[in-house]
Structures are given as structure tokens and as C-alpha cells.
Amino acid sequence: MLIILVLYGYLNNTYPSLKIAKSVKENIYFMWLYSELQSVLDIKQKTLIRLG
């Protein structure tokens, strides 16, 4: 799932991972992608806990 952030970073000429991490804190588009990623991971985690 993190590949989405990496690919979006490459599309915006942001290649180093530290710059991508900095962009997640500063750029609204990266923030939106990261929040969508977090919501998907939360759903997967809750499902795994229920299936136990």
C-alpha cells in the first residue's frame, strides 16, 4: 500500500524517501493519500482481530 505514496512521489519528482516523508507532513495531496492508506490499514487490522 505504501507503493501509492512512492509512485505519487515519483510523479512529482520526489525520489528520496526522506523527501516523501517530509511531503506527507507538508503537502495536502500526500496527506490525503496517507490518510486513505491509514484507513485501509485500520480496516484490515480490525478484520484480523475479529477473525482472531
C-alpha positions as semicolon CSV with decimal commas, in nm:
position;residue;x (nm);y (nm);z (nm)
1;M;0,000;0,000;0,000
2;L;0,289;0,236;0,058
3;I;0,373;0,197;-0,309
4;I;0,097;0,451;-0,376
5;L;0,293;0,719;-0,187
6;V;0,617;0,623;-0,362
7;L;0,460;0,631;-0,708
8;Y;0,292;0,963;-0,639
9;G;0,624;1,097;-0,517
10;Y;0,793;0,983;-0,837
11;L;0,524;1,152;-1,043
12;N;0,605;1,475;-0,860
13;N;0,984;1,430;-0,897
14;T;1,026;1,348;-0,529
15;Y;1,260;1,049;-0,533
16;P;1,430;1,011;-0,191
17;S;1,214;0,851;0,075
18;L;1,303;1,123;0,327
19;K;1,162;1,386;0,093
20;I;0,846;1,177;0,050
21;A;0,815;1,153;0,430
22;K;0,859;1,530;0,457
23;S;0,596;1,581;0,186
24;V;0,346;1,373;0,383
25;K;0,373;1,633;0,660
26;E;0,364;1,939;0,432
27;N;0,174;1,860;0,110
28;I;-0,204;1,828;0,125
29;Y;-0,214;1,568;-0,156
30;F;0,036;1,345;0,021
31;M;-0,161;1,391;0,344
32;W;-0,480;1,275;0,173
33;L;-0,310;0,968;0,025
34;Y;-0,160;0,883;0,364
35;S;-0,493;0,918;0,543
36;E;-0,659;0,689;0,288
37;L;-0,380;0,439;0,343
38;Q;-0,425;0,456;0,721
39;S;-0,800;0,394;0,693
40;V;-0,743;0,085;0,477
41;L;-0,486;-0,050;0,723
42;D;-0,721;0,012;1,017
43;I;-0,999;-0,183;0,846
44;K;-0,763;-0,474;0,775
45;Q;-0,640;-0,475;1,135
46;K;-0,993;-0,476;1,277
47;T;-1,088;-0,761;1,045
48;L;-0,789;-0,968;1,152
49;I;-0,869;-0,910;1,520
50;R;-1,230;-1,023;1,468
51;L;-1,121;-1,336;1,282
52;G;-0,862;-1,396;1,555
